[in-house]
Amino acid sequence: MSIINTDYYYTANQEQKLGTTNLDKDDFLKLLVTQLRYQDPLEPMDNNEYIAQLAQFSSLEQMQNLNIQMASLSAISTIGKTAKAVVEQNEVEGTIKGIAFDRGSVNLIISNEDSEVKVPIENVAEIR
């Protein structure tokens, strides 16, 4: 029985590409459970293969957590700088007052004399 490929990485600035999908840790766990459920009872999965897949699952989760932390650190370094971003087809320019995290996504809080807007970091066009 072959081992499931877990080549996956997460970046905060990653945009969804048309025609492609990325597996996350929940998908990987579902695949592992499905594989165990439908294995041949006369030839069950080798313990070494099972342990290797669990190790890959753990490694995947830690890499995702590390990438989220790196995105957080780089977002923190933008506080106090001026940013230009596009929000709902409108250009917003102002000072970055803070950051907010929403389900693994990093958002910058951009403030100007008119308003304060929470902008996903991938919508930011320029930071000075």
C-alpha positions in Angstrom: 0.0 0.0 0.0 1.5 3.4 -1.0 2.0 6.4 1.3 -0.1 9.5 0.7 1.8 12.4 -0.7 1.8 15.4 1.6 3.7 17.9 -0.5 1.8 21.0 0.8 2.8 24.4 2.1 0.9 27.4 3.2 1.7 31.1 2.7 -0.4 34.0 3.8 -0.1 35.6 0.4 -1.1 32.6 -1.6 -3.9 33.1 -4.1 -6.2 30.3 -5.2 -5.1 29.3 -8.7 -7.8 28.2 -11.2 -8.1 24.5 -11.6 -5.9 23.6 -8.6 -6.7 22.6 -5.0 -4.6 22.3 -1.9 -5.0 19.7 0.8 -5.0 20.8 4.4 -4.5 18.8 7.5 -8.2 17.9 7.7 -8.2 16.5 4.2 -5.1 14.5 5.0 -6.7 13.0 8.1 -9.9 12.1 6.0 -7.7 10.3 3.5 -5.9 8.4 6.2 -9.2 7.3 7.8 -10.7 6.3 4.5 -7.6 4.3 3.6 -7.9 2.5 7.0 -11.6 1.9 6.5 -11.3 0.3 3.1 -8.1 -1.7 3.5 -8.0 -5.3 2.7 -8.6 -7.2 6.0 -6.5 -10.1 4.8 -3.6 -7.8 4.1 -3.9 -4.9 6.5 -1.7 -1.8 6.4 1.8 -2.4 7.6 2.5 -0.7 11.0 5.5 1.0 9.6 3.5 2.6 6.8 0.8 3.7 9.3 3.5 5.3 11.6 5.1 7.0 8.6 1.8 8.5 7.6 1.2 9.7 11.1 4.6 11.3 11.2 3.9 13.0 7.8 0.6 14.3 9.2 2.4 15.7 12.3 5.0 17.3 10.1 2.4 18.8 7.8 0.6 20.4 10.8 3.8 21.8 12.2 4.9 23.3 8.8 1.5 25.0 8.5 1.7 26.4 12.0 5.3 27.7 11.3 4.2 29.4 8.1 1.3 31.1 9.9 3.7 32.4 12.6 6.1 33.7 9.9 3.3 35.5 8.2 2.3 37.0 11.6 5.8 38.2 12.2 6.2 39.8 8.8 2.8 41.5 9.2 3.8 43.0 12.6 6.8 44.7 10.9 4.4 46.7 8.8 2.6 48.5 11.7 3.1 52.3 11.4 3.9 52.2 7.7 1.8 53.6 4.9 0.0 51.1 2.7 -2.1 51.1 -0.5 -4.6 48.3 -1.0 -7.6 47.4 -3.1 -10.8 46.7 -1.3 -14.0 45.9 -3.3 -12.5 47.6 -6.4 -11.7 50.8 -4.4 -8.2 51.9 -3.6 -7.5 52.6 0.1 -4.4 54.4 1.3 -3.5 55.0 4.9 -1.4 54.1 7.9 -1.3 50.5 9.1 -2.5 50.7 12.7 -2.6 47.0 13.5 -3.1 43.5 12.4 -5.9 41.0 12.8 -6.0 37.2 12.4 -9.0 35.4 11.0 -8.8 31.6 10.5 -5.2 31.6 9.5 -5.5 34.7 7.3 -3.6 37.8 8.1 -5.5 41.2 7.8 -4.0 44.7 8.1 -6.0 47.5 9.7 -5.4 50.5 7.5 -6.5 53.9 8.9 -6.8 57.3 7.2 -8.7 60.5 8.0 -12.0 59.0 6.5 -12.1 55.5 7.8 -10.5 52.4 9.2 -10.5 49.3 7.0 -9.5 45.7 7.6 -7.7 44.4 4.5 -6.5 40.9 3.7 -2.7 41.1 3.3 -2.9 39.7 -0.2 -4.9 42.7 -1.3 -2.1 45.1 -0.3 -0.4 46.5 -3.4 2.3 48.7 -1.7 3.8 49.3 1.7 6.1 52.3 2.3 
